[in-house]
Amino acid sequence: MKHYRIATIPGDGIGKEVLPAARAVLDRIGRHHGLSLAYDEFDWSCERYLAEGSMMPEDGLDRIRHHDSVLLGAVGWPGVPDHVSLWGLLIPIRRGFRQYVNLRPITVLEGVPSPVSRALPGEVDFVVVRENNEGEYSQIGGRVFEGTPEETVVQESVFTRRGVERVLEYAFDLAGRRGGRLTSATKSNGIVHTMPFWDELVAERASVHPDVSWDQEHIDALAAKIVLDPARFDVIVGSNLFGDILSDLAAAVAGGIGVAPSANLNPEREFPSMFEPVHGSAPDIAGRGLANPLGAIWSASMMLDHLGHAEAGAQVMDAVRGVLASSPVRTADLGGTAGTDEFTGEVLSRLP
């Protein structure tokens, strides 16, 4: 039997409701594949911030450094500014553990209608690879002359050769294992330093991946093309900001962020990777048992794949696909009346 220790961070709102669903699925499929999953739960959240003044303790990273993976629910709550919750929890984990790849699969699943008429099941299946550690999301900058007519705000972007090359290498390698096509998101016609640098490194990486065909698109045109013709894409790679925007746009094309998973990967496996749904904490429905657990379950499937159990991860997704394709059970965001537990139970019933 293979043993794993998983750090779970339910977080806020519906994170506390969808994470138990993911754990139930993991436990069921784990037993079938001889996997022993032990969970250590951490109460790091906006609730903790309001009570103690910090999202997590000072030694938080050390407490989870030796876990095999991190499974996160959702973070964010009214009364705590988003930049406080983000920089107090998610970003320290992503950067402290060098989770420089944010991976977002975008698939139109049968039974989940897309708002885009040309986005059809079996045709739209691509991945957004987002640089996750640097780029536009830096702490370099500040304000001067606050409260005066001369108030000035400066925010610096940081692009390093090592940081860009490693995420591009991951994206090209992934494209080589998938459909062999890569699209780079850029804006080098308007952003005159960082984006030409990005483009140059894309061309360099492409030269050592002759099996992958590639092109580049300006971010504004690319956003339009994802809506107009999503089936044309295979792997899209972008900077921290561009990847962030495109992945949510693409999730909406696939039927909504309620079903979308994500992985924050340390590909070298020197540190644990973190897996999380992207739907947020949804304060309006929190505590009512209405949350869609699909994003959390899909994220758990990605975790299994990362841990080396691709067959188990695939069986989880086969069960999810089976529910969506042939069962009337749907949560409210998908047009149904089922609650979190009912949807989870339907998935469990289709697992071996």
Secondary structure, DSSP 8 states (H G I E B T S, - for coil): -EEEEEEEEEESTTHHHHHHHHHHHHHHHHHHHTEEEEEEE---SHHHHHHHSSSS-TTHHHHHTTSSEEEEEE--BTTB-HHHHIIIIIHHHHHHTT--EEEEEEE--TTS--SSTT--TTT-EEEEEEE-SSBT--S-EEEESTTSTT-EEEE--B--HHHHHHHHHHHHHHHHHTTSEEEEEE-TTT-TTHHHHHHHHHHHHHHT-TTSEEEEEEHHHHHHHHHH-GGG-SEEEE-HHHHHHHHHHHHHHTT-GGG-EEEEE-TT-SS-EEEEESS---TTTTTTT----HHHHHHHHHHHHHTT-HHHHHHHHHHHHHHHHH----BGGGT--B-HHHHHHHHHTT--
